[in-house]
Amino acid sequence: IQKTARIQMMHLFLEKLEITDQKFVICDLSHLEDHAGLKLDGILGFPFFNDFKVSINYPKQKLYIWETTIQ
C-alpha cells in the first residue's frame, strides 16, 4: 500500500499553452523505475489526455499538446 496525494493546479503553463484546473496524483514511482529499468518523471493519465489533442514522438522523446475546443 502506498500513500498518495492529490493536488489541483489552477494554472499550469507549458510553453504558450495555459492549462487551468487540472488535478494530479503525486506518488513515488521508484518501484516502476527499478522494474522497468527506465527513468520516470511522471505518468499522465486519461483525464489529462482526454482534455487535449496529444501526439507523442517516441524517437525524439517529445510530447506535443494542442487545446481542443468543446462545443
DOBAZA-389612 format. One line per 3 residues: number of its first residue (from 1); for each residue x negated, y, z of C-alpha. Coordinates in steps of 0.001 Angstrom, whole numbers, always signed. Layout:
N
NUM = X Y Z  ...
//
This chain:
71
1 = +0 +0 +0  -1324 +3405 -966  -154 +6785 +269
4 = +606 +9321 -2439  +1573 +12963 -2529  +3973 +14597 -4944
7 = +3326 +18194 -5947  +5242 +20639 -8080  +3266 +23094 -10174
10 = +5257 +26176 -11091  +2689 +27478 -13648  +85 +25302 -15361
13 = -1965 +26753 -18223  -3549 +24538 -20894  -5331 +26986 -23181
16 = -2494 +29093 -24700  +314 +26826 -23511  +2039 +27616 -20210
19 = +3787 +24644 -18634  +6295 +25502 -15932  +7911 +23481 -13182
22 = +6044 +20177 -13632  +5912 +17501 -10960  +2843 +15296 -10435
25 = +1949 +12408 -8131  -1503 +12619 -6580  -3293 +9397 -5587
28 = -6643 +7648 -5564  -7350 +5905 -8907  -10729 +4433 -7980
31 = -9321 +885 -7902  -8402 +1255 -11594  -11865 +2583 -12413
34 = -13501 -407 -10742  -11217 -2901 -12504  -11332 -1369 -16000
37 = -14882 -4 -15873  -13618 +3410 -17015  -13881 +6889 -15523
40 = -10315 +8115 -14969  -9454 +11687 -14001  -5733 +11001 -14086
43 = -2836 +9347 -15828  +38 +11285 -17389  +3392 +9566 -17267
46 = +6721 +9564 -19043  +8119 +12812 -17547  +5168 +14797 -18944
49 = +5187 +13085 -22364  +8978 +13409 -22596  +8776 +17216 -22329
52 = +6223 +17725 -25117  +5191 +16553 -28549  +1833 +14876 -27943
55 = -919 +13458 -30123  -3918 +11518 -28797  -7134 +11368 -30822
58 = -8986 +8474 -29189  -12271 +8728 -31152  -12599 +12439 -30218
61 = -11097 +11898 -26750  -8674 +14796 -27293  -5066 +15306 -26236
64 = -3008 +17728 -28335  +201 +19187 -26896  +2989 +21168 -28583
67 = +6038 +22585 -26878  +9344 +21220 -28073  +12453 +23305 -28256
70 = +15546 +21727 -26748  +18723 +22972 -28446
//
